[in-house]
Amino acid sequence: MNRKESAAATRRALIDQAAQLLDGGGLDAVTLREVGARAGVSRGAPYRHFADKEGLLTAVAADGWSRLEDEMRELNADPGLSPLEKVRKALTTVVTLSRQQPHLYRLMFRPPEGDGDASAVSLAAQRMCDEFRGIVVGIADHEDAERYAAMLLTGVHGAAGLEMSGLLRTDKWQTTAEELTESLLALIDDAARRGHD
């Protein structure tokens, strides 16, 4: 392994370890020292890759978006799913992420602080949105897909956030993020079908 490959492998290990610490204990659990120790590198090695904790967290958030993008790409390429089922599964993927990795999910949607590279997160999020839009094109005209994709992502994010806060389990709502997302998807699908008529 050459120096460049070794540096890339170390960076990957640091991001992976930070993500694991984040999952286990939230933002406070992530320190450069602990991440480095878990990755098996010297005490100063993390600082060669990240200026500070915020830089590392920004990389973790961007990586979360990239992984979500990969999942969207795989869904879009699945020949065994109908266009509507692809959209449904894509939205379910977002809800699942919010449940299984709530700290990562919150991190992905918060603005980076300090010297973190906000553009890395923004670009990764935009790439994921482009993949999702490609899925939505299966149920909507190209000119409507952008708007419908934005509505669906906004809706699923809102539903996931309300569920994470506990508000959907109250006596007032008694619903789930999936139920809300399914209702929104039905409205969008109906609107798209009427647009084709």
MODELLER restraints for C-alpha pairs under 7 A, 6 or more apart:
rsr = mdl.restraints
at = mdl.atoms
rsr.add(forms.Gaussian(group=physical.xy_distance, feature=features.Distance(at['CA:11:A'], at['CA:49:A']), mean=6.46, stdev=0.5))
rsr.add(forms.Gaussian(group=physical.xy_distance, feature=features.Distance(at['CA:13:A'], at['CA:39:A']), mean=5.74, stdev=0.5))
rsr.add(forms.Gaussian(group=physical.xy_distance, feature=features.Distance(at['CA:14:A'], at['CA:35:A']), mean=6.03, stdev=0.5))
rsr.add(forms.Gaussian(group=physical.xy_distance, feature=features.Distance(at['CA:14:A'], at['CA:36:A']), mean=6.51, stdev=0.5))
rsr.add(forms.Gaussian(group=physical.xy_distance, feature=features.Distance(at['CA:14:A'], at['CA:39:A']), mean=5.91, stdev=0.5))
rsr.add(forms.Gaussian(group=physical.xy_distance, feature=features.Distance(at['CA:15:A'], at['CA:56:A']), mean=6.98, stdev=0.5))
rsr.add(forms.Gaussian(group=physical.xy_distance, feature=features.Distance(at['CA:15:A'], at['CA:59:A']), mean=6.84, stdev=0.5))
rsr.add(forms.Gaussian(group=physical.xy_distance, feature=features.Distance(at['CA:15:A'], at['CA:60:A']), mean=5.71, stdev=0.5))
rsr.add(forms.Gaussian(group=physical.xy_distance, feature=features.Distance(at['CA:17:A'], at['CA:35:A']), mean=5.66, stdev=0.5))
rsr.add(forms.Gaussian(group=physical.xy_distance, feature=features.Distance(at['CA:17:A'], at['CA:38:A']), mean=6.47, stdev=0.5))
rsr.add(forms.Gaussian(group=physical.xy_distance, feature=features.Distance(at['CA:17:A'], at['CA:39:A']), mean=6.38, stdev=0.5))
rsr.add(forms.Gaussian(group=physical.xy_distance, feature=features.Distance(at['CA:18:A'], at['CA:30:A']), mean=6.00, stdev=0.5))
rsr.add(forms.Gaussian(group=physical.xy_distance, feature=features.Distance(at['CA:18:A'], at['CA:35:A']), mean=5.62, stdev=0.5))
rsr.add(forms.Gaussian(group=physical.xy_distance, feature=features.Distance(at['CA:19:A'], at['CA:60:A']), mean=6.28, stdev=0.5))
rsr.add(forms.Gaussian(group=physical.xy_distance, feature=features.Distance(at['CA:21:A'], at['CA:29:A']), mean=5.86, stdev=0.5))
rsr.add(forms.Gaussian(group=physical.xy_distance, feature=features.Distance(at['CA:21:A'], at['CA:30:A']), mean=5.70, stdev=0.5))
rsr.add(forms.Gaussian(group=physical.xy_distance, feature=features.Distance(at['CA:22:A'], at['CA:29:A']), mean=6.19, stdev=0.5))
rsr.add(forms.Gaussian(group=physical.xy_distance, feature=features.Distance(at['CA:22:A'], at['CA:30:A']), mean=6.00, stdev=0.5))
rsr.add(forms.Gaussian(group=physical.xy_distance, feature=features.Distance(at['CA:22:A'], at['CA:103:A']), mean=6.29, stdev=0.5))
rsr.add(forms.Gaussian(group=physical.xy_distance, feature=features.Distance(at['CA:22:A'], at['CA:104:A']), mean=6.81, stdev=0.5))
rsr.add(forms.Gaussian(group=physical.xy_distance, feature=features.Distance(at['CA:23:A'], at['CA:101:A']), mean=5.92, stdev=0.5))
rsr.add(forms.Gaussian(group=physical.xy_distance, feature=features.Distance(at['CA:23:A'], at['CA:103:A']), mean=5.94, stdev=0.5))
rsr.add(forms.Gaussian(group=physical.xy_distance, feature=features.Distance(at['CA:23:A'], at['CA:104:A']), mean=6.75, stdev=0.5))
rsr.add(forms.Gaussian(group=physical.xy_distance, feature=features.Distance(at['CA:26:A'], at['CA:103:A']), mean=5.55, stdev=0.5))
rsr.add(forms.Gaussian(group=physical.xy_distance, feature=features.Distance(at['CA:31:A'], at['CA:53:A']), mean=6.39, stdev=0.5))
rsr.add(forms.Gaussian(group=physical.xy_distance, feature=features.Distance(at['CA:32:A'], at['CA:46:A']), mean=6.28, stdev=0.5))
rsr.add(forms.Gaussian(group=physical.xy_distance, feature=features.Distance(at['CA:32:A'], at['CA:53:A']), mean=6.09, stdev=0.5))
rsr.add(forms.Gaussian(group=physical.xy_distance, feature=features.Distance(at['CA:33:A'], at['CA:43:A']), mean=6.27, stdev=0.5))
rsr.add(forms.Gaussian(group=physical.xy_distance, feature=features.Distance(at['CA:36:A'], at['CA:42:A']), mean=6.70, stdev=0.5))
rsr.add(forms.Gaussian(group=physical.xy_distance, feature=features.Distance(at['CA:36:A'], at['CA:43:A']), mean=6.27, stdev=0.5))
rsr.add(forms.Gaussian(group=physical.xy_distance, feature=features.Distance(at['CA:36:A'], at['CA:46:A']), mean=5.96, stdev=0.5))
rsr.add(forms.Gaussian(group=physical.xy_distance, feature=features.Distance(at['CA:50:A'], at['CA:56:A']), mean=5.68, stdev=0.5))
rsr.add(forms.Gaussian(group=physical.xy_distance, feature=features.Distance(at['CA:54:A'], at['CA:113:A']), mean=6.46, stdev=0.5))
rsr.add(forms.Gaussian(group=physical.xy_distance, feature=features.Distance(at['CA:54:A'], at['CA:114:A']), mean=6.64, stdev=0.5))
rsr.add(forms.Gaussian(group=physical.xy_distance, feature=features.Distance(at['CA:54:A'], at['CA:115:A']), mean=6.92, stdev=0.5))
rsr.add(forms.Gaussian(group=physical.xy_distance, feature=features.Distance(at['CA:54:A'], at['CA:116:A']), mean=5.40, stdev=0.5))
rsr.add(forms.Gaussian(group=physical.xy_distance, feature=features.Distance(at['CA:55:A'], at['CA:115:A']), mean=6.63, stdev=0.5))
rsr.add(forms.Gaussian(group=physical.xy_distance, feature=features.Distance(at['CA:55:A'], at['CA:116:A']), mean=4.38, stdev=0.5))
rsr.add(forms.Gaussian(group=physical.xy_distance, feature=features.Distance(at['CA:55:A'], at['CA:117:A']), mean=6.64, stdev=0.5))
rsr.add(forms.Gaussian(group=physical.xy_distance, feature=features.Distance(at['CA:58:A'], at['CA:112:A']), mean=6.25, stdev=0.5))
rsr.add(forms.Gaussian(group=physical.xy_distance, feature=features.Distance(at['CA:58:A'], at['CA:116:A']), mean=5.75, stdev=0.5))
rsr.add(forms.Gaussian(group=physical.xy_distance, feature=features.Distance(at['CA:58:A'], at['CA:117:A']), mean=6.45, stdev=0.5))
rsr.add(forms.Gaussian(group=physical.xy_distance, feature=features.Distance(at['CA:58:A'], at['CA:121:A']), mean=6.65, stdev=0.5))
rsr.add(forms.Gaussian(group=physical.xy_distance, feature=features.Distance(at['CA:61:A'], at['CA:104:A']), mean=6.86, stdev=0.5))
rsr.add(forms.Gaussian(group=physical.xy_distance, feature=features.Distance(at['CA:61:A'], at['CA:107:A']), mean=5.96, stdev=0.5))
rsr.add(forms.Gaussian(group=physical.xy_distance, feature=features.Distance(at['CA:61:A'], at['CA:108:A']), mean=4.65, stdev=0.5))
rsr.add(forms.Gaussian(group=physical.xy_distance, feature=features.Distance(at['CA:61:A'], at['CA:121:A']), mean=6.30, stdev=0.5))
rsr.add(forms.Gaussian(group=physical.xy_distance, feature=features.Distance(at['CA:62:A'], at['CA:120:A']), mean=6.06, stdev=0.5))
rsr.add(forms.Gaussian(group=physical.xy_distance, feature=features.Distance(at['CA:62:A'], at['CA:121:A']), mean=4.39, stdev=0.5))
rsr.add(forms.Gaussian(group=physical.xy_distance, feature=features.Distance(at['CA:62:A'], at['CA:124:A']), mean=5.60, stdev=0.5))
rsr.add(forms.Gaussian(group=physical.xy_distance, feature=features.Distance(at['CA:64:A'], at['CA:108:A']), mean=6.81, stdev=0.5))
rsr.add(forms.Gaussian(group=physical.xy_distance, feature=features.Distance(at['CA:65:A'], at['CA:124:A']), mean=5.51, stdev=0.5))
rsr.add(forms.Gaussian(group=physical.xy_distance, feature=features.Distance(at['CA:65:A'], at['CA:125:A']), mean=5.42, stdev=0.5))
rsr.add(forms.Gaussian(group=physical.xy_distance, feature=features.Distance(at['CA:65:A'], at['CA:128:A']), mean=6.43, stdev=0.5))
rsr.add(forms.Gaussian(group=physical.xy_distance, feature=features.Distance(at['CA:66:A'], at['CA:124:A']), mean=5.72, stdev=0.5))
rsr.add(forms.Gaussian(group=physical.xy_distance, feature=features.Distance(at['CA:66:A'], at['CA:128:A']), mean=6.79, stdev=0.5))
rsr.add(forms.Gaussian(group=physical.xy_distance, feature=features.Distance(at['CA:68:A'], at['CA:128:A']), mean=6.53, stdev=0.5))
rsr.add(forms.Gaussian(group=physical.xy_distance, feature=features.Distance(at['CA:69:A'], at['CA:127:A']), mean=6.67, stdev=0.5))
rsr.add(forms.Gaussian(group=physical.xy_distance, feature=features.Distance(at['CA:69:A'], at['CA:128:A']), mean=4.17, stdev=0.5))
rsr.add(forms.Gaussian(group=physical.xy_distance, feature=features.Distance(at['CA:69:A'], at['CA:131:A']), mean=6.36, stdev=0.5))
rsr.add(forms.Gaussian(group=physical.xy_distance, feature=features.Distance(at['CA:72:A'], at['CA:90:A']), mean=6.22, stdev=0.5))
rsr.add(forms.Gaussian(group=physical.xy_distance, feature=features.Distance(at['CA:72:A'], at['CA:131:A']), mean=5.92, stdev=0.5))
rsr.add(forms.Gaussian(group=physical.xy_distance, feature=features.Distance(at['CA:72:A'], at['CA:132:A']), mean=6.10, stdev=0.5))
rsr.add(forms.Gaussian(group=physical.xy_distance, feature=features.Distance(at['CA:73:A'], at['CA:131:A']), mean=6.01, stdev=0.5))
rsr.add(forms.Gaussian(group=physical.xy_distance, feature=features.Distance(at['CA:75:A'], at['CA:86:A']), mean=6.04, stdev=0.5))
rsr.add(forms.Gaussian(group=physical.xy_distance, feature=features.Distance(at['CA:76:A'], at['CA:86:A']), mean=6.51, stdev=0.5))
rsr.add(forms.Gaussian(group=physical.xy_distance, feature=features.Distance(at['CA:76:A'], at['CA:135:A']), mean=5.55, stdev=0.5))
rsr.add(forms.Gaussian(group=physical.xy_distance, feature=features.Distance(at['CA:83:A'], at['CA:138:A']), mean=4.96, stdev=0.5))
rsr.add(forms.Gaussian(group=physical.xy_distance, feature=features.Distance(at['CA:83:A'], at['CA:139:A']), mean=5.97, stdev=0.5))
rsr.add(forms.Gaussian(group=physical.xy_distance, feature=features.Distance(at['CA:84:A'], at['CA:139:A']), mean=6.30, stdev=0.5))
rsr.add(forms.Gaussian(group=physical.xy_distance, feature=features.Distance(at['CA:86:A'], at['CA:135:A']), mean=6.60, stdev=0.5))
rsr.add(forms.Gaussian(group=physical.xy_distance, feature=features.Distance(at['CA:87:A'], at['CA:135:A']), mean=6.12, stdev=0.5))
rsr.add(forms.Gaussian(group=physical.xy_distance, feature=features.Distance(at['CA:87:A'], at['CA:136:A']), mean=6.22, stdev=0.5))
rsr.add(forms.Gaussian(group=physical.xy_distance, feature=features.Distance(at['CA:91:A'], at['CA:156:A']), mean=6.49, stdev=0.5))
rsr.add(forms.Gaussian(group=physical.xy_distance, feature=features.Distance(at['CA:92:A'], at['CA:178:A']), mean=6.95, stdev=0.5))
rsr.add(forms.Gaussian(group=physical.xy_distance, feature=features.Distance(at['CA:95:A'], at['CA:160:A']), mean=5.74, stdev=0.5))
rsr.add(forms.Gaussian(group=physical.xy_distance, feature=features.Distance(at['CA:95:A'], at['CA:177:A']), mean=6.90, stdev=0.5))
rsr.add(forms.Gaussian(group=physical.xy_distance, feature=features.Distance(at['CA:97:A'], at['CA:105:A']), mean=6.61, stdev=0.5))
rsr.add(forms.Gaussian(group=physical.xy_distance, feature=features.Distance(at['CA:98:A'], at['CA:105:A']), mean=5.36, stdev=0.5))
rsr.add(forms.Gaussian(group=physical.xy_distance, feature=features.Distance(at['CA:98:A'], at['CA:160:A']), mean=6.36, stdev=0.5))
rsr.add(forms.Gaussian(group=physical.xy_distance, feature=features.Distance(at['CA:112:A'], at['CA:118:A']), mean=5.69, stdev=0.5))
rsr.add(forms.Gaussian(group=physical.xy_distance, feature=features.Distance(at['CA:132:A'], at['CA:149:A']), mean=6.88, stdev=0.5))
rsr.add(forms.Gaussian(group=physical.xy_distance, feature=features.Distance(at['CA:133:A'], at['CA:145:A']), mean=6.28, stdev=0.5))
rsr.add(forms.Gaussian(group=physical.xy_distance, feature=features.Distance(at['CA:133:A'], at['CA:146:A']), mean=6.21, stdev=0.5))
rsr.add(forms.Gaussian(group=physical.xy_distance, feature=features.Distance(at['CA:133:A'], at['CA:149:A']), mean=5.46, stdev=0.5))
rsr.add(forms.Gaussian(group=physical.xy_distance, feature=features.Distance(at['CA:136:A'], at['CA:145:A']), mean=5.79, stdev=0.5))
rsr.add(forms.Gaussian(group=physical.xy_distance, feature=features.Distance(at['CA:136:A'], at['CA:149:A']), mean=6.09, stdev=0.5))
rsr.add(forms.Gaussian(group=physical.xy_distance, feature=features.Distance(at['CA:137:A'], at['CA:145:A']), mean=5.37, stdev=0.5))
rsr.add(forms.Gaussian(group=physical.xy_distance, feature=features.Distance(at['CA:139:A'], at['CA:189:A']), mean=6.81, stdev=0.5))
rsr.add(forms.Gaussian(group=physical.xy_distance, feature=features.Distance(at['CA:139:A'], at['CA:192:A']), mean=6.73, stdev=0.5))
rsr.add(forms.Gaussian(group=physical.xy_distance, feature=features.Distance(at['CA:140:A'], at['CA:192:A']), mean=5.25, stdev=0.5))
rsr.add(forms.Gaussian(group=physical.xy_distance, feature=features.Distance(at['CA:148:A'], at['CA:188:A']), mean=6.78, stdev=0.5))
rsr.add(forms.Gaussian(group=physical.xy_distance, feature=features.Distance(at['CA:155:A'], at['CA:181:A']), mean=6.75, stdev=0.5))
rsr.add(forms.Gaussian(group=physical.xy_distance, feature=features.Distance(at['CA:156:A'], at['CA:181:A']), mean=5.70, stdev=0.5))
rsr.add(forms.Gaussian(group=physical.xy_distance, feature=features.Distance(at['CA:159:A'], at['CA:177:A']), mean=4.86, stdev=0.5))
rsr.add(forms.Gaussian(group=physical.xy_distance, feature=features.Distance(at['CA:159:A'], at['CA:180:A']), mean=6.60, stdev=0.5))
rsr.add(forms.Gaussian(group=physical.xy_distance, feature=features.Distance(at['CA:160:A'], at['CA:177:A']), mean=5.58, stdev=0.5))
rsr.add(forms.Gaussian(group=physical.xy_distance, feature=features.Distance(at['CA:162:A'], at['CA:168:A']), mean=6.02, stdev=0.5))
rsr.add(forms.Gaussian(group=physical.xy_distance, feature=features.Distance(at['CA:163:A'], at['CA:176:A']), mean=6.78, stdev=0.5))
rsr.add(forms.Gaussian(group=physical.xy_distance, feature=features.Distance(at['CA:163:A'], at['CA:177:A']), mean=6.25, stdev=0.5))
rsr.add(forms.Gaussian(group=physical.xy_distance, feature=features.Distance(at['CA:168:A'], at['CA:174:A']), mean=5.67, stdev=0.5))
rsr.add(forms.Gaussian(group=physical.xy_distance, feature=features.Distance(at['CA:168:A'], at['CA:175:A']), mean=5.51, stdev=0.5))
rsr.add(forms.Gaussian(group=physical.xy_distance, feature=features.Distance(at['CA:168:A'], at['CA:176:A']), mean=6.16, stdev=0.5))
rsr.add(forms.Gaussian(group=physical.xy_distance, feature=features.Distance(at['CA:169:A'], at['CA:175:A']), mean=6.43, stdev=0.5))
